């Protein structure tokens, strides 16, 4: 059994992210390895090049999506431990999720957290449950 994994970081990420933000990203990705998330992903889809293909029935796929979201939250916590600073962790998540740079990122955590309450009132928000990652305001709140 091979026991290694690779974390790839683009040159753009190295240029745009601060050191603590990179520490968050590395910690987050190491968390996937430490918690062995890759093993479950492999059981669900043994061929990672076939995006969207799963061996699960639709109910199992729904359970798997919930599990993946919880995985992301768990690894966000590892990333936070790695960088040791909530604001840098939040900046890293926002920059990587939305392609923002430091000059166009206005971090207003309270406003982002308010979006959770706003989403509860939107019926279309249920469609967002089919994403592999939790919504950013929820990731920041947890």
C-alpha positions in Angstrom: 0.0 0.0 0.0 1.4 3.4 -1.0 1.3 5.9 1.8 1.9 9.3 0.4 0.0 12.2 -1.1 0.8 15.3 -3.0 -0.2 18.9 -2.3 0.0 21.1 -5.3 0.2 24.9 -4.9 0.2 27.2 -7.9 2.8 29.9 -8.4 -0.1 32.4 -8.4 -1.1 31.2 -4.9 2.4 31.6 -3.7 2.5 35.1 -5.0 -0.9 36.2 -3.8 -1.2 34.5 -0.4 0.5 35.6 2.8 2.7 33.1 4.7 0.0 32.4 7.3 -2.6 31.9 4.6 -0.3 29.3 2.9 0.0 27.7 6.3 -3.7 27.4 6.5 -4.0 25.9 3.0 -1.2 23.3 3.8 -2.8 22.5 7.2 -6.2 22.1 5.5 -4.8 19.7 2.9 -2.8 17.8 5.5 -6.0 17.4 7.4 -7.5 15.4 4.5 -4.5 13.1 4.7 -4.6 12.8 8.5 -8.3 12.0 8.6 -7.9 9.6 5.6 -10.6 11.3 3.6 -9.0 10.1 0.4 -9.9 6.5 1.3 -13.6 7.2 1.3 -13.4 9.2 -1.9 -11.7 6.3 -3.5 -14.4 3.8 -2.4 -17.1 6.1 -3.8 -15.3 6.8 -7.1 -12.3 4.6 -7.8 -11.4 6.6 -11.0 -10.8 10.2 -10.0 -10.6 11.3 -13.7 -14.3 10.5 -14.2 -15.9 13.6 -12.6 -19.5 13.2 -11.5 -19.5 9.4 -11.7 -20.3 7.7 -8.5 -21.0 4.1 -7.4 -23.7 5.2 -5.0 -27.5 5.4 -5.5 -29.0 8.9 -5.1 -29.7 8.5 -1.4 -26.1 7.4 -0.8 -24.8 10.3 -2.8 -26.7 12.7 -0.6 -25.2 11.1 2.5 -21.8 11.2 0.9 -22.2 15.0 0.1 -23.0 15.7 3.7 -20.0 13.7 4.8 -17.7 15.6 2.3 -19.0 18.9 3.7 -18.2 17.8 7.2 -14.7 16.7 6.0 -14.1 20.2 4.7 -15.1 21.8 8.1 -12.8 19.3 9.9 -9.9 20.2 7.7 -10.6 23.9 8.0 -10.0 23.4 11.7 -6.7 21.7 11.1 -5.8 24.6 8.8 -6.7 27.1 11.6 -4.5 25.2 14.0 -1.7 25.3 11.4 -1.8 29.0 10.9 -3.0 30.0 14.4 -5.0 33.0 13.3 -8.7 33.2 12.4 -8.5 36.2 10.1 -5.7 34.7 8.0 -7.6 31.4 7.8 -10.7 33.3 6.6 -8.6 35.3 4.1 -7.1 32.1 2.8 -10.5 30.5 2.3 -12.0 33.5 0.6 -9.0 34.1 -1.7 -8.9 30.5 -2.8 -12.6 30.0 -3.1 -13.3 33.1 -5.1 -10.0 34.0 -6.7 -9.6 37.2 -4.8 -6.4 39.0 -4.1 -5.4 41.0 -1.0 -6.1 44.3 -2.7 -9.7 43.4 -3.6 -10.6 41.5 -0.4 -12.6 43.4 2.1 -12.9 41.0 5.0 -16.1 41.6 6.9 -16.8 38.4 8.8 -20.0 39.8 10.5 -21.5 40.5 7.1 -20.6 37.0 5.9 -22.1 35.4 8.9 -25.3 37.4 8.4 -25.6 35.6 5.0 -26.4 32.4 6.9 -29.6 33.9 8.2 -30.4 35.4 4.9 -30.0 32.0 3.1 -32.4 30.4 5.5 -35.2 32.6 4.1 -34.4 31.8 0.4 -36.1 28.7 -1.0 -33.4 28.5 -3.8 -30.8 27.9 -1.1 -31.8 24.2 -0.9 -30.2 23.7 -4.3 -26.8 24.7 -2.8 -26.9 21.5 -0.8 -25.6 19.6 -3.8 -22.2 21.3 -3.7 -19.2 19.3 -2.4 -18.1 22.1 0.0 -20.2 24.0 2.5 -21.1 27.6 1.8 -18.4 30.0 2.8 -20.4 31.8 5.6 -21.0 28.4 7.2 -17.4 27.4 7.0 -16.4 30.6 8.7 -19.0 30.4 11.4 -18.0 26.8 12.4 
